[in-house]
Amino acid sequence: MTEVALFETLAAANRRLAEALAQAGREPAAARLLAVSKTKPALMVREAYRLGQRDFGENYLQEALEKQETLADLPEIVWHFIGPLQSNKSRAVAEHFAWLHSLDREKLARRLDEQRPAHLPPLNVCLQVNISDETTKAGVSLDDLPALAEVVVALPRLRLRGLMAIPAPTEGREAQREPYARLRQALEELRQRFPQAPLDTLSMGMSDDLEAAVAEGATWVRLGTAIFGARPKTPRA
């Protein structure tokens, strides 16, 4: 992708988010764009940063760490880990990321808390909810969510910010909104239960359902191919 093309796609993504917020009657700054840069080269991330993007989401740990080293000169860049995380890889996320969007079990939470360096602020975390009850998808169930939240709220090196979900694909705006409405309600219930936690985040919505997610209160929307173009088909480890 050329610099001109990236300028155009990033601008289009920001316009789409702004229009969705306006249609939902929300403030212009109520949701932010998380640029999903997995499989894309550091040079492309650097150009998006030059164009004003600051938050980048990565799924593949080794690839992300290499980019972070290459782009260490960018003072305001913020790295989000958004993919499934194995417990044996938790230390690198604890040490090198500002956000984790996919926390879904107590063991992982406790490891991250122990491994987060004392000189860094607490790791911002979202609990991933399996909102559509899919057997092939990661995430805690809505029934088990309060118990996991109670554990995370008590861990001093983690800061529970909210919830994340990737619903099963569906057609039609109202059908898309339904699982996001349930996630929003779950967050509201956690706020009542844990008033001490800064529960201000709903990480939800991608290219196919951004408008539905924003209508239900998304604060982070995750866009990848809409900004950076198509990804290679070969899976990464």
For each residue, the residues with C-beta under 8 A, 3 or more apart:
1: 5 6 9 44 228 229
2: 5 6
3: 6 7 47
4: 7 8
5: 1 2 8 9 229
6: 1 2 3 9 10 44 47 48 51 227 228
7: 3 4 10 11 51
8: 4 5 11 12
9: 1 5 6 12 13 226 227 228 229
10: 6 7 13 14 35 48 51 52 53 227
11: 7 8 14 15
12: 8 9 15 16 226
13: 9 10 16 17 33 35 223 226 227
14: 10 11 17 18 33
15: 11 12 18 19
16: 12 13 19 20 210 226
17: 13 14 20 21 31 33 210 214 221
18: 14 15 21 22 28
19: 15 16 22 23
20: 16 17 23 24 31 210 211 214 215
21: 17 18 24 26 27 28 30 31 214
22: 18 19 25 26 28
23: 19 20 211 214 215
24: 20 21 214 215
25: 22
26: 21 22 30 31 214
27: 21 30
28: 18 21 22
29: 32
30: 21 26 27 219
31: 17 20 21 26 214 218 219 220 221
32: 29 55 219 220 221
33: 13 14 17 53 55 221 223
34: 55 56 57 80 82 203 220 221 222 223
35: 10 13 45 48 53 55 56 57 223 224 227 228
36: 56 57 58 59 82 222 223 224 227 228
37: 40 44 45 48 56 57 58 67 224 228
38: 57 58 59 60 63 64 83 224 231 236
39: 60 63 231 232 236
40: 37 44 45 228 231
41: 44 45
42: 45 46 66 67 70 71
43: 46 47
44: 1 6 37 40 41 47 48 228
45: 35 37 40 41 42 48 49 56 67 71 77
46: 42 43 49 50 71 74
47: 3 6 43 44 50 51
48: 6 10 35 37 44 45 51 53 56 227 228
49: 45 46 52 53 54 71 74 76 77
50: 46 47
51: 6 7 10 47 48
52: 10 49
53: 10 33 35 48 49 56
54: 49 76 77 78
55: 32 33 34 35 78 80 220
56: 34 35 36 37 45 48 53 77 78 79 80
57: 34 35 36 37 38 80 81 82 101 222 224
58: 36 37 38 61 63 64 67 79 80 81 82 83
59: 36 38 64 81 82 83 236
60: 38 39 63 64 83 236 237
61: 58 64 65 81 85 89 92 93
62: 65 66 237
63: 38 39 58 60 66 67 236
64: 38 58 59 60 61 67 68 79 81 96 97
65: 61 62 68 69 92 96
66: 42 62 63 69 70
67: 37 42 45 58 63 64 70 71
68: 64 65 71 72 79 96
69: 65 66 72
70: 42 66 67
71: 42 45 46 49 67 68 74 77
72: 68 69
73:
74: 46 49 71 77
75:
76: 49 54
77: 45 49 54 56 71 74
78: 54 55 56 98 99
79: 56 58 64 68 96 97 98 99
80: 34 55 56 57 58 97 98 99 100 101
81: 57 58 59 61 64 85 93 97 99 100 101 102
82: 34 36 57 58 59 101 102 164 203 222
83: 38 58 59 60 102
84: 102 138
85: 61 81 89 90 93 100 102 103 108
86: 89 90
87: 90 107 108 111
88:
89: 61 85 86 92 93
90: 85 86 87 93 94 108 111 112 115
91: 94 95 111 115
92: 61 65 89 95 96
93: 61 81 85 89 90 96 97 100 112 123
94: 90 91 97 111 112 115 116 117 123 157
95: 91 92 115 116 117 120
96: 64 65 68 79 92 93
97: 64 79 80 81 93 94 100 123
98: 78 79 80 123 124
99: 78 79 80 81 123 124 125 126 161
100: 80 81 85 93 97 103 112 123 124 125 126
101: 57 80 81 82 125 126 128 164 203 220
102: 81 82 83 84 85 126 128 138 164
103: 85 100 108 109 112 125 126 127 128 152
104: 108 127 128 130 138 139 140 148
105: 108 109 140 148
106: 109 110 148 151
107: 87 110 111
108: 85 87 90 103 104 105 111 112
109: 103 105 106 112 113 125 148 151 152 155 158
110: 106 107 113 114 151 155
111: 87 90 91 94 107 108 114 115
112: 90 93 94 100 103 108 109 115 116 123 125 155 157 158
113: 109 110 116 155 156 157 158
114: 110 111 157
115: 90 91 94 95 111 112
116: 94 95 112 113 120 122 123 157 158
117: 94 95 120
118: 157
119:
120: 95 116 117 123
121: 159
122: 116 156 157 158 159
123: 93 94 97 98 99 100 112 116 120 157 158 159
124: 98 99 100 159 161 201
125: 99 100 101 103 109 112 152 158 159 160 161
126: 99 100 101 102 103 161 162 163 164 201 203
127: 103 104 140 145 148 149 152 160 162 163 164
128: 101 102 103 104 138 139 140 163 164 165
129: 139 140 141 142 145 163 164 165 183 186
130: 104 133 134 137 138 139 140 141 165
131: 139 142 165 166 167 179 180 182 183
132: 137 167 168 179
133: 130 141
134: 130 137 168
135:
136:
137: 130 132 134 166 168
138: 84 102 104 128 130
139: 104 128 129 130 131 165 166
140: 104 105 127 128 129 130 144 145 148
141: 129 130 133 144 145
142: 129 131 145 182 186
143:
144: 140 141 147 148
145: 127 129 140 141 142 148 149 163 186 190
146: 149 150 189 190 193
147: 144 150 151
148: 104 105 106 109 127 140 144 145 151 152
149: 127 145 146 152 153 160 190 193 194 197
150: 146 147 153 154 194
151: 106 109 110 147 148 154 155
152: 103 109 125 127 148 149 155 158 160
153: 149 150 160 194 196 197
154: 150 151
155: 109 110 112 113 151 152 158
156: 113 122
157: 94 112 113 114 116 118 122 123
158: 109 112 113 116 122 123 125 152 155
159: 121 122 123 124 125 197 198
160: 125 127 149 152 153 194 197 198 199
161: 99 124 125 126 198 199 200 201
162: 126 127 187 199 200 201 202 203 219
163: 126 127 128 129 145 183 186 187 190 201 202 203 204
164: 82 101 102 126 127 128 129 202 203 204
165: 128 129 130 131 139 179 180 183 203 204
166: 131 137 139 204 206
167: 131 132 170 176 179 180 209
168: 132 134 137 179
169: 208
170: 167 175 176
171: 175
172: 175 176
173: 176 177 211 212 215
174: 177 178
175: 170 171 172 178
176: 167 170 172 173 179 180 208 209 212 213
177: 173 174 180 181 212 215 216
178: 174 175 181 182
179: 131 132 165 167 168 176 182 183
180: 131 165 167 176 177 183 184 202 204 205 209 212 213 215 216 217 218
181: 177 178 184 185 216
182: 131 142 178 179 185 186
183: 129 131 163 165 179 180 186 187 202 204 216
184: 180 181 187 188 202 216 217
185: 181 182 188 189
186: 129 142 145 163 182 183 189 190
187: 162 163 183 184 190 191 199 202 217
188: 184 185 191 192
189: 146 185 186 192 193
190: 145 146 149 163 186 187 193 194 197 199
191: 187 188 194 195 197 199
192: 188 189 195
193: 146 149 189 190
194: 149 150 153 160 190 191 197 199
195: 191 192
196: 153
197: 149 153 159 160 190 191 194
198: 159 160 161
199: 160 161 162 187 190 191 194
200: 161 162 219
201: 124 126 161 162 163 219 220
202: 162 163 164 180 183 184 187 213 216 217 218 219 220
203: 34 82 101 126 162 163 164 165 218 219 220 222
204: 163 164 165 166 180 183 213 216 218 220 221
205: 180 209 210 212 213 214 218 221 222
206: 166 209 210 213 221 222 223 224
207: 210 223 224 225 226
208: 169 176
209: 167 176 180 205 206 212 213
210: 16 17 20 205 206 207 213 214 218 221 223
211: 20 23 173 214 215
212: 173 176 177 180 205 209 215 216
213: 176 180 202 204 205 206 209 210 216 218 221
214: 17 20 21 23 24 26 31 205 210 211 217 218 221
215: 20 23 24 173 177 180 211 212
216: 177 180 181 183 184 202 204 212 213
217: 180 184 187 202 214
218: 31 180 202 203 204 205 210 213 214 221
219: 30 31 32 162 200 201 202 203
220: 31 32 34 55 101 201 202 203 204
221: 17 31 32 33 34 204 205 206 210 213 214 218
222: 34 36 57 82 203 205 206
223: 13 33 34 35 36 206 207 210 226 227
224: 35 36 37 38 57 206 207 227 228 231
225: 207 228 229 230 231
226: 9 12 13 16 207 223
227: 6 9 10 13 35 36 48 223 224
228: 1 6 9 35 36 37 40 44 48 224 225 231
229: 1 5 9 225
230: 225
231: 38 39 40 224 225 228
232: 39
233:
234:
235:
236: 38 39 59 60 63
237: 60 62
